[in-house]
């Protein structure tokens, strides 16, 4: 019953955010929408809609291999009340502090839901810009040893928190580089021996457009969810 209530809240929040966003969604012509804000049970249409949005915005492709989302990641920036809603625009100054988060299984009866530990990461595939991604991907955050349901760490100073193997680096797209995609990825698997990448740029792999996909494969972690937002420097 609690899971159904949580999912209902997610549905209503998403529907509200989509309808009231100050900046219209215009990137790649698609944004995730629940077909009915009153849905209280997960179904395949939700999973398909999330996947379609990730494909339309080339999150699946540039950042991740194709996968079927089994978790929804709820991300909030408390100081400004901005919520990440699969491709919405958020001002850079609104994401200067760590977000709070939760994630909900859309397959509540699965063994994965009951037995997994999780890792949440934030990556930028558009550094320096989407057209010239010479620093891509840029690692912005890695938080490990998570279970579900779990609240995120409280906002505040940028010093490391328990389970944080890569401190939160606030998004800071350079001037005149357009909108960057900032992608939260939820990974399932053993996180007890995870180590931070050697560098934030290219996640230490030294190759353009390499990052979380390589790191997850290297550490035998499975992608189970993704969410993202756009942010750009005011000087364009």
Secondary structure, DSSP 8 states (H G I E B T S, - for coil): -HHHHHHHHHHHHHHHHHHH-SS---SSS-----S-TT--S--HHHHHHHHHHHHHTTIIIIIB------EEEEEEETTTTEEE-SSEE--GGGGSS--EEEEEESSTTSHHHHH--EEEEEEETTSS-SSS-TT-SEEEEEEEEE-SS-----SS--S--TTEEE--------TTS--EEEEEEEEES--TT----S-SBGGGS-STT-SHHHHHHHTT-EEEEEEEEEE--S--
